[in-house]
């Protein structure tokens, strides 16, 4: 018996570039995104192709497919239930004044004669249990409220379904298929300020509209969540780490904003090699203290870029290099990745510059591994420009750009 990963590789390639779905009425913006990153909203509106890469690409695909399937089952069940009347599923919703549209999961009439907006959300275990204790997520309420306001409905019926099981050692457990539901009057007080859900939603819709209008007027994309990025901070917003447009945002800054023309230029999917060769934004570049002040990017940032651009990779420590007294001072390591359909292995040396900075060999080897993965990445083009920071002789990105234009 031998192991293989052929099916996984085939599925990863199959889901890598998902088909772009049109909005409900052809609007520029998508109503379901009113609380998401402004920049992502614009990039999606301009139909920039999304690329599902990284270690969680398949997990995300499976979660979305499960969500779609369970949505359909609940909708079918509602249509057949005797306490539900005049049920309609996938109801088109349009708010032309805000340049946005969408589809509500359903609208139905209850036994009381009141018409309700049905919104279904499938959730992983942690989020489900958290909502069960603290109430539904604000972004879900705002999305559902926007649908209800557009359809002139007063009540929202929000349904959560759990898609996986809690580890048995935890006290607060939930199982796949567990459900929790709320009925909310959108005009009731929602915040301590006394503001209702409908008033808060109106504010978000206006922001949604004004953001798009400003883009049309200036041609500049909003910063979105990138305004939270701090130079040298390895803990980027989690939404950015999983965003399919991550590789676009990392190469823009306040000094070098992303424009409409830039986006039009990248609507055709860049090769992975070109993405790897694109220089890091200055926001991620730091300088080592000392006489030479060499430029570098923290290994955590390099690792995120690798995962975001080429997906899962293999990294191994082949040999630990020791000084005459036995102290670990370096490693020989190998990075194996798939770049544009070709499996490539790069072997490099990683070192800890001053072994006395660490108390144990284990800590020294960890530092060597951090250095080693950065050097391996450099051999693939990622961060290679840093080696030419002073002489200005970095040309790889331009060469690849010209080559792809010719193709």
N, C-alpha and C positions, 0 to 999 in steps of 0.2 A: 504494500500500500504506500502511495506517495501523496504528499500534499500539493495543492495547487491554489492559485488565486485568480485563475482565468475568469471565472464568473464575476468576481468582484471588480476586476479591471474592466471587464466589458460593461458592467452596470455603471461604474464611475464615468466611463467615457459617454455612455448613453445619456446620463443626467447632467453632463458638464455644461451644456449650453441649452437651457430650457427655452421653449417657445414663448415669445412675448404675447401676452393676452391684451386685447384692446379694452378700453374703458367702456362703461355701459352705453354712453351716448356719444362716444368719440371725444370726450372732454380731454383737456390737457392734463389735469390732475386726477388722482384716484381717491375717492372719498374714504376708503378704508385706511388711507395713510395719513390722515390729518394730524396725528400726534407723532409721526415718525420724523426722522432727520430731514430738514428742509432740503439739503443738498441731494440726498437720495431720492426725494420726491421729484426733483427736477431731472436728475439723471434717468430715472425710470420714465418720466414723461417724455423725454427726448429719445426714448427707446434705445438707450445704450445697452448693448447685449450684456446679460449677466452671465457670469461663469462660476459654476459651483465647484470649488476646489477646497482643499484643506481636509483635515482628518474627520470633520463632521459633515462632509458633503452628503454622504449616503444616509447618515442619520437624519439629516434635515429632509432629504427626499422622502424617506420612509414616513417620517412624522407628517409631512404634508399629504402624502397619499392616504394615510390612516385618517387624517382630519377630513379629507374630501369624502372618503367612503362613509364615515360616521355622520357627516352632515347629511348625506343623501338618505341614510337609514332613518335618521330622526325626522327628516322632512316627509318621508314616506309614511312613517308612523303617525305623524300629526295629521296627515291627509285622511287617514283611515279611522282616527279616534272619534267616538261618539260625542265627546265633550268639546270637540274643536269644530267650528263651523266656518265655511267659506275660506278654507285655507288656500293661500297662494304661495308658491315657493319661487325663489330667485326673482324677486320683484325689482324691476329697474327703478333706480332713484337718480334724479338729476337736479343739480343746483347750479344752473348756468351762471348766476351772478358770482359764484365762487369758482367758476371754471372747473367744476368737479362733478363726478358721478360715480355710481356703484350699483351693487345688487344687494338687497336685503335678503337674508336667509328665508324669511317668510313673514306673512301677515295673516292673522286669523281673528275670528270673532269668538270670544269666550261665552260661557253660559249666561253671564251677566249682561251680554249685549255689547260689551266694550270691545273695541278692536285693539289688538296688541301687535307690536313689532317683535318678531322672533329673531334672536341673534344667538348663534351656536358657536361655542369655542371648545376645541379639544386641547388638552393641556397635559404636560408631563407632570409626574407625581408631586414634585416639590411645589410647583406653582399652584396646582390644584389644592393641596392641603393648606397652603398659605391663604388662598382666596377663601377657603371654607372657614378659616378662622377670622380673617380680616375684611372679607367682602371682595367683590369683583374688582379687577384692575380698572384704574381710571380710564386708560386708553380704550378699553372695551366699552365702557359706559358712554364715552364721548362719541365713539363711532356709531353705536346703536342709537344714541340720541340724535345724531345728525340724520340718520335714516328716518327716524320717527318724525322729526321736525319737517323734513322734506315731504313726507307722506301725510302730514297733518294728523299724526297720532299722538296720544298723550301718555301711553304706557309702553314700556319695554319689558319683554320677557327674555332674560339672559340665562342661557343654559351652558354650564361647564361640564365636560366629560373628561375623566382621567384616562390616560392611554397606557399607563404602565403601573407596576406594583411597587409598594414601599418595601425596602429591606426589612426582614422580619424582626430585627433587633430594635427597631424604632417603635415607640409607644403610639405615636400619632400615625396611623397607617391608612392607606387607601389602596384600592385595587383597580386594575384595568376595568373600565365599565362603570365605575362609581360616578354618580352625577350629583350636581348641586345647582339649584335654580333660584333666581330672584325675579320679582316683578317690581319695577321702579316707575314711579310717576316722575316724568322729566321736569315737571314744574315745582316739585317739592324742594325744600332747602337741602343743599348737598354739602356745602362747606360751613365752617363756623361763622363765616362772614354773612351767611344767610343767602348767598347766591344759589340759584337753582342750577340743576344740570343743564337745562336749556340755555341759560344765560352764559354759562361757562363754554358750552359747545359753540354758541354764536361767536364768542371771542376767538376760539380756535379756527372756526371757518373763515372769519375775517382775516386772521393771520395767514391762513392757508392761501387765500385770494391775493392779499397784498404781497406775499412773498413771490408768487408767480408773476404778478404785474411788475414788480421791481426788476425781476429777471428779464422780462420783455423790454423794459425801458433801458436798462444798463448793459445787458448782455453778459453780466457777471453772475456766476452761480453763488448762492448763499454759502456761508461757511458751514452751516449745519453743526453737527457734533464735532467737527474739526476744531472749533473754537475752544473746545475743552482740552485739546491736546497740548501738553506742556512739554517744552523742550527737555529731553533727557528723561521724561517720565515713561517708564515701560508699561505702566498700567493704563492702557488706552480704554476708552469706553467699550463695554462688551459688544454693543451693537456694531461698532466699527470693526472689531475683530472678526465678526461673522458676516460682514457686509460684502456682497459680491462686487461692489465698486471700490473696495479698499485700496486696490493698487492705483486707482486714479487719484484718489484724494491725497495719498502720501506724497505726491509730487507737486502739490500746490501749497501756497502759503499766503499770508496777508500781503507780503511783498510781491508775490507772484500768483495772483488769484486765477482761478479757473474760469475761462470765458466760454461763451456759446460756441465760438469758432473752435476752441480746443476740443469741446465735446463732439462737434461734428466730425472733427478729424480722427476721433477714436471710436466712432460708431462701428467701424469694422474691427473685428477682434484682433488685437496685437498678438504676435507669437509670444510664448512664454519666455523665450530667450530675450526678446526685446524688453519685456517687462523686467527681467532680471538685470538687464544692462542699464535700465533707467536710473540715473543718479538719485540717491536719497535726498529728500527735502532737507534744507539746512536746519529745520526744527529738530531733526533727529541726530545731527552731527555734533559731537563734543570734541574737546581738545584735551589731550593728556597734559598734566602739569609737568613742568620741567623745561629744560633748555630747548628741546626740539618741538614741543607742543604738537605732536602728531594728531591728526584728525582721526576719529573713530566713531562707530555707532555701537551702542550696547548690544550684547549678544541676544538679549531678550527681544529687541526690536528686529534684529536680523532673523531670528527664528520665526517670528510672526510673519515677516515678509516671505520667507521660504514656504511656510504652510499656506499662505494666502495665494501664492503664485504657482506653485508646483504640486501642492497637496502633500499627502503623507510621504515621508522619506525614511530611509534607514541610515542610522549613524552608529558607527562602532569604533571602539578604542582597540586598536590592533596590538600596540606595544607601548609599555610604559618605559620612558627613558630616564635613567638614573645617573647621578654623578658618582664619582669614585667612592664617596662615603655612603652610597645607597639612597640618598635623598632623591625623591621623584622631582624632576625638573621639566619634563616634557612628555608628550605622547605622539605616537603615529596613529592617525585616525582616518576613517574612510566615510564619506558621505555618498549615498546612492539615491538618485532621484530620477523621475521620468520628466524629461523636458521635450515638449513638442513631439511626444510619441516615441522618444528614444531614451532607453535606460542608460544613464551615465553614472559612473563611479569616479570619485575624485579622492585621491589620498593626499593628505597634508600633515604638517607638523604643528602641534599646538604647544605653547610654553607658558609657564608662569614667570614673569620677568624677574621677580625677586623672590626666590623660594623662602626667604626668611620672613616674608609677610604672612605666612600661614604656619600654623602649629603642627599640622598633621599631613601625611602624604595624601590622605583622602581629600583634604581641602585643596591641596596643590593640584591633584589630578582633575578635580572639578574646574579649577581655574584654567587648566590646560585644555580641557574639553571646550570651555567657552571660547577660548582663543582659536582652537582647532576648527570648530564649526564655522567661525567667521572666515577663516582662511580658505576652507573648502568652498564656502559660498562665493568668495571672491573669484575662485577659479571658474565658477559658472557665470560670472559677470556681476553678481550682486555685491555692491560695495567696491567694485574694482576702481571706480573713479576716485576713491579716497587715496589710493596709491599715487594719484596724479594731482593731488590737491594743490601742490606748490608749483609744479611745472606746467600745469594747464594742458597737458598732452592727452587728455582722455577723448577718444574719438569713437569708441565702439558703439555707443547709442546712436550716433549720427549715421554710421555705416549701416547698421541694421534698419534704421528708419528709411534710408534711401533704398535699400534692397527691397523692403516690403512695399514701398510705393511703386517700384518697378514691376513687382509681381501682381 
